[in-house]
Amino acid sequence: MIPLFLLIRNLLLTVLTEGVLVLVFTKKKSTVYHSVLVNMLTNPLVNLALMAWAAFVPFSEDFYYYMLTAVLEVSAVAAEWILYYKMGDFGLKKAFFASLSLNTASYFLGVLIQ
């Protein structure tokens, strides 16, 4: 698949999944907007790093690919946690649980549809 198409598809699926969940749980359009902005930052970075890894490392190194995926996803959760908190959408604890929940949902939806 063409890398640019893959990046756009993954970003759209993430924005849609997390945006709908944010809207269902908060009912605030501003938080949905912030969710889109946050994902426009973190999602392409995670996907580009994974694509670069897959392009340069043989598939026999699957263990390291999954370890990199875990590190990148944890980093995305941490970055989004801070951003949600700084944007004033949630308190510190709620921002963490929102980030963790939203990223978990979009990750597993992505795994299911691939």
C-alpha positions in Angstrom: 0.0 0.0 0.0 1.2 3.5 -0.7 2.7 5.0 2.5 0.9 8.4 2.1 -2.4 6.7 1.7 -1.6 4.5 4.7 -0.8 7.6 6.8 -4.0 9.4 5.8 -6.1 6.3 6.4 -4.7 5.7 9.8 -5.1 9.3 10.8 -8.7 9.4 9.6 -9.6 6.2 11.4 -8.0 7.5 14.6 -9.6 10.9 14.4 -13.0 9.4 13.7 -12.8 6.8 16.5 -11.4 9.1 19.2 -13.6 12.0 18.1 -16.8 10.0 18.3 -15.8 8.6 21.7 -14.9 12.1 23.0 -18.2 13.5 21.7 -20.2 10.6 23.4 -18.5 11.0 26.7 -18.0 14.8 27.0 -20.5 16.2 24.5 -18.1 19.2 24.1 -17.3 20.2 20.6 -14.2 22.0 21.7 -12.8 18.8 23.2 -13.5 17.0 19.9 -11.6 19.7 18.1 -8.7 19.3 20.6 -8.8 15.6 20.0 -8.4 16.1 16.3 -5.4 18.5 16.8 -3.7 16.2 19.3 -4.1 13.2 16.9 -2.8 15.2 14.0 0.4 15.6 16.0 0.9 12.1 17.5 -0.6 9.7 15.0 1.6 10.6 12.0 4.7 10.4 14.1 3.9 7.0 15.5 2.9 5.7 12.0 6.0 7.2 10.3 8.3 5.6 12.9 6.7 2.2 12.4 6.8 2.5 8.6 10.5 3.4 8.8 11.3 0.5 11.1 9.4 -1.9 8.8 11.3 -0.6 5.8 14.7 -1.1 7.3 14.4 -4.1 9.5 13.7 -7.6 8.3 10.3 -9.1 9.3 12.2 -11.8 11.2 12.6 -9.1 13.9 8.9 -9.0 14.8 9.6 -8.9 18.5 11.4 -5.6 18.1 8.6 -4.2 15.9 6.1 -5.0 18.7 8.3 -3.5 21.3 8.7 -0.4 19.3 5.0 -0.2 18.8 4.4 -0.5 22.6 7.0 2.3 23.3 5.5 4.6 20.6 1.9 4.0 21.9 2.9 4.7 25.5 4.7 7.9 24.3 1.5 8.9 22.4 -0.6 8.4 25.5 1.9 10.4 27.5 2.0 13.3 25.0 -1.8 13.3 24.6 -2.2 13.2 28.4 -0.2 16.4 28.7 -1.9 18.1 25.8 -5.4 17.3 27.1 -4.5 18.6 30.5 -2.8 21.8 29.1 -5.7 22.5 26.8 -7.9 22.5 29.9 -10.3 19.8 28.7 -9.7 17.5 31.7 -8.0 17.5 35.1 -4.7 15.7 35.4 -6.2 12.3 36.3 -9.1 12.5 33.9 -6.7 13.6 31.1 -4.6 10.4 31.7 -7.6 8.1 31.6 -9.0 9.9 28.6 -5.8 9.6 26.7 -5.3 5.9 27.7 -8.8 4.9 26.9 -9.0 6.8 23.6 -5.7 5.4 22.4 -6.5 1.9 23.5 -9.8 2.0 21.6 -8.3 3.4 18.4 -5.4 1.0 18.6 -7.5 -2.1 18.9 -10.0 -0.9 16.3 -7.0 -0.5 13.9 -5.8 -4.0 14.8 -9.3 -5.5 14.1 -9.7 -3.9 10.7 -6.2 -4.8 9.4 
